[in-house]
C-alpha cells in the first residue's frame, strides 16, 4: 500500500496564510520532504489521522488530509475552498486586494493575485501552460498495490 498526499504551496497575504493543494502529489517516501515523510511514516504505523497529525502544524496537516485551498489566520482555519481548475504562475495581478481575492474564491471566478513574497499566482479554469498545476480537492489517498 502507498499513501499519497497533495503537494502543498503556502502563501501569505496580509494576516492570512493560504495553502494550495496541487497535483502532482507526494506519493512515496523518496519524493517527500522531511515534514511529509514524517507524516506518512506516522500514518503508516497507526493508520490514525489523530496520531499522524499530533504535534504537527495545522497548515500542513489539514491540507494534506483534506486537499483544496485553506485560509488560516495563525493556526486557525478561516475557510476551505474546493474549486476545480489550475494554479498557475502569473506575471500580472488583476485582483488587487485580499477582499477581492476572497470574493473571487467565493464566486469561483478566475483571478491573479500577488502574495507577500511578490509571486503572482493565478487560478485558471483551463490549463494554459505546462507550469499550471491541478488543484487537488481530495487530499490524502491510500493506493493499494496489486500483484
C-alpha positions as a Markdown table, in Angstrom:
| # | Residue | x | y | z |
|---|---|---|---|---|
| 1 | Unk | 0.0 | 0.0 | 0.0 |
| 2 | Unk | 1.1 | 3.5 | -0.7 |
| 3 | Unk | 0.0 | 6.8 | 0.7 |
| 4 | Unk | -0.4 | 9.9 | -1.4 |
| 5 | Unk | -0.8 | 13.4 | -0.2 |
| 6 | Unk | -1.0 | 16.6 | -2.3 |
| 7 | Unk | 1.9 | 18.9 | -2.8 |
| 8 | Unk | 1.2 | 22.0 | -0.7 |
| 9 | Unk | 2.0 | 25.5 | -1.6 |
| 10 | Unk | 1.9 | 28.0 | 1.2 |
| 11 | Unk | 1.5 | 31.8 | 0.5 |
| 12 | Unk | 1.0 | 34.8 | 2.8 |
| 13 | Unk | -1.1 | 37.9 | 2.2 |
| 14 | Unk | -1.8 | 40.4 | 5.0 |
| 15 | Unk | -2.5 | 38.4 | 8.2 |
| 16 | Unk | -3.7 | 35.4 | 6.2 |
| 17 | Unk | -1.9 | 32.2 | 5.1 |
| 18 | Unk | -3.2 | 30.4 | 2.1 |
| 19 | Unk | -2.4 | 26.8 | 1.5 |
| 20 | Unk | -3.0 | 25.4 | -2.0 |
| 21 | Unk | -3.1 | 21.7 | -2.5 |
| 22 | Unk | -1.9 | 20.7 | -6.0 |
| 23 | Unk | -1.1 | 17.7 | -8.1 |
| 24 | Unk | 1.4 | 16.1 | -8.7 |
| 25 | Unk | 1.1 | 14.6 | -5.3 |
| 26 | Unk | 3.7 | 13.3 | -2.9 |
| 27 | Unk | 3.4 | 9.5 | -3.4 |
| 28 | Unk | 6.4 | 7.9 | -2.0 |
| 29 | Unk | 8.9 | 8.5 | 0.8 |
| 30 | Unk | 11.5 | 9.0 | -1.9 |
| 31 | Unk | 10.0 | 12.3 | -3.2 |
| 32 | Unk | 8.7 | 13.6 | 0.2 |
| 33 | Unk | 10.3 | 16.4 | 2.1 |
| 34 | Unk | 11.1 | 15.8 | 5.8 |
| 35 | Unk | 7.7 | 17.1 | 7.0 |
| 36 | Unk | 5.7 | 15.0 | 4.6 |
| 37 | Unk | 7.9 | 11.9 | 5.2 |
| 38 | Unk | 7.4 | 12.1 | 9.0 |
| 39 | Unk | 3.6 | 12.5 | 8.5 |
| 40 | Unk | 3.4 | 9.5 | 6.1 |
| 41 | Unk | 5.6 | 7.3 | 8.3 |
| 42 | Unk | 3.4 | 8.1 | 11.4 |
| 43 | Unk | 0.3 | 7.4 | 9.4 |
| 44 | Unk | 1.5 | 4.0 | 8.1 |
| 45 | Unk | 2.4 | 2.9 | 11.7 |
| 46 | Unk | -1.1 | 3.6 | 13.2 |
| 47 | Unk | -3.4 | 4.4 | 10.3 |
| 48 | Unk | -4.9 | 7.0 | 12.6 |
| 49 | Unk | -5.1 | 10.6 | 11.5 |
| 50 | Unk | -5.1 | 11.9 | 15.1 |
| 51 | Unk | -1.8 | 10.2 | 15.7 |
| 52 | Unk | -0.3 | 11.3 | 12.4 |
| 53 | Unk | -1.3 | 14.9 | 12.9 |
| 54 | Unk | -0.3 | 15.0 | 16.6 |
| 55 | Unk | 2.0 | 17.9 | 17.3 |
| 56 | Unk | 2.0 | 18.8 | 13.7 |
| 57 | Unk | 1.5 | 22.2 | 12.0 |
| 58 | Unk | -2.2 | 22.6 | 11.1 |
| 59 | Unk | -1.2 | 24.5 | 7.9 |
| 60 | Unk | 0.4 | 21.2 | 6.8 |
| 61 | Unk | -1.9 | 18.5 | 8.3 |
| 62 | Unk | -5.3 | 19.8 | 7.3 |
| 63 | Unk | -4.5 | 20.5 | 3.7 |
| 64 | Unk | -2.6 | 17.1 | 3.4 |
| 65 | Unk | -5.6 | 15.2 | 4.7 |
| 66 | Unk | -8.5 | 17.2 | 3.0 |
| 67 | Unk | -7.0 | 18.9 | 0.0 |
| 68 | Unk | -8.4 | 22.1 | -1.5 |
| 69 | Unk | -7.5 | 25.6 | -0.6 |
| 70 | Unk | -7.3 | 26.6 | 3.1 |
| 71 | Unk | -7.1 | 30.1 | 4.5 |
| 72 | Unk | -5.6 | 30.5 | 8.0 |
| 73 | Unk | -5.0 | 33.2 | 10.5 |
| 74 | Unk | -2.2 | 31.9 | 12.7 |
| 75 | Unk | -3.2 | 28.3 | 13.3 |
| 76 | Unk | -7.0 | 28.9 | 13.0 |
| 77 | Unk | -8.8 | 27.8 | 9.8 |
| 78 | Unk | -10.9 | 30.6 | 8.5 |
| 79 | Unk | -12.2 | 28.9 | 5.3 |
| 80 | Unk | -11.7 | 25.9 | 3.0 |
| 81 | Unk | -12.5 | 26.1 | -0.7 |
| 82 | Unk | -13.0 | 23.4 | -3.3 |
| 83 | Unk | -12.6 | 24.8 | -6.7 |
| 84 | Unk | -12.0 | 22.9 | -9.9 |
| 85 | Unk | -9.1 | 24.2 | -12.0 |
| 86 | Unk | -5.4 | 25.0 | -12.0 |
| 87 | Unk | -3.0 | 27.1 | -10.1 |
| 88 | Unk | -0.5 | 28.8 | -12.4 |
| 89 | Unk | 2.4 | 31.3 | -12.1 |
| 90 | Unk | 1.4 | 34.6 | -13.4 |
| 91 | Unk | 3.0 | 37.9 | -14.4 |
| 92 | Unk | 0.4 | 40.5 | -13.6 |
| 93 | Unk | -2.2 | 40.6 | -10.9 |
| 94 | Unk | -5.8 | 41.5 | -11.7 |
| 95 | Unk | -7.1 | 41.2 | -8.2 |
| 96 | Unk | -5.6 | 43.9 | -6.1 |
| 97 | Unk | -6.9 | 43.4 | -2.6 |
| 98 | Unk | -7.4 | 40.5 | -0.2 |
| 99 | Unk | -11.2 | 41.2 | -0.1 |
| 100 | Unk | -11.3 | 40.9 | -3.9 |
| 101 | Unk | -9.4 | 37.6 | -3.7 |
| 102 | Unk | -11.9 | 36.3 | -1.2 |
| 103 | Unk | -14.8 | 37.4 | -3.4 |
| 104 | Unk | -13.3 | 35.7 | -6.5 |
| 105 | Unk | -12.7 | 32.5 | -4.5 |
| 106 | Unk | -16.3 | 32.5 | -3.2 |
| 107 | Unk | -17.7 | 33.0 | -6.7 |
| 108 | Unk | -15.3 | 30.6 | -8.4 |
| 109 | Unk | -14.0 | 33.3 | -10.7 |
| 110 | Unk | -10.5 | 33.3 | -12.2 |
| 111 | Unk | -8.0 | 35.5 | -10.6 |
| 112 | Unk | -4.3 | 36.5 | -10.4 |
| 113 | Unk | -3.0 | 37.8 | -7.1 |
| 114 | Unk | 0.4 | 38.9 | -5.9 |
| 115 | Unk | 1.3 | 37.4 | -2.5 |
| 116 | Unk | 3.6 | 38.7 | 0.2 |
| 117 | Unk | 6.7 | 37.1 | -1.5 |
| 118 | Unk | 5.8 | 39.1 | -4.7 |
| 119 | Unk | 5.0 | 35.9 | -6.6 |
| 120 | Unk | 1.8 | 36.2 | -8.7 |
| 121 | Unk | -0.4 | 33.0 | -8.7 |
| 122 | Unk | -3.4 | 32.7 | -10.9 |
| 123 | Unk | -6.4 | 30.4 | -10.7 |
| 124 | Unk | -7.5 | 29.3 | -14.1 |
| 125 | Unk | -10.4 | 27.0 | -15.1 |
| 126 | Unk | -8.4 | 25.8 | -18.1 |
| 127 | Unk | -4.8 | 24.7 | -18.1 |
| 128 | Unk | -3.0 | 27.3 | -20.3 |
| 129 | Unk | 0.6 | 26.2 | -19.8 |
| 130 | Unk | 2.8 | 23.3 | -18.6 |
| 131 | Unk | 3.6 | 25.2 | -15.4 |
| 132 | Unk | -0.1 | 25.0 | -14.2 |
| 133 | Unk | -0.9 | 22.5 | -11.5 |
| 134 | Unk | -4.2 | 20.9 | -11.0 |
| 135 | Unk | -5.9 | 21.9 | -7.7 |
| 136 | Unk | -6.3 | 18.7 | -5.6 |
| 137 | Unk | -9.6 | 18.8 | -3.7 |
| 138 | Unk | -9.3 | 15.2 | -2.4 |
| 139 | Unk | -6.2 | 15.2 | -0.3 |
| 140 | Unk | -5.0 | 12.0 | 1.4 |
| 141 | Unk | -5.3 | 8.8 | -0.7 |
| 142 | Unk | -4.4 | 5.2 | 0.1 |
| 143 | Unk | -3.3 | 3.4 | -3.0 |
| 144 | Unk | -3.5 | -0.4 | -2.9 |
| 145 | Unk | -0.7 | -2.2 | -4.8 |
| 146 | Unk | -1.9 | -5.4 | -6.5 |
| 147 | Unk | 0.4 | -8.2 | -7.6 |
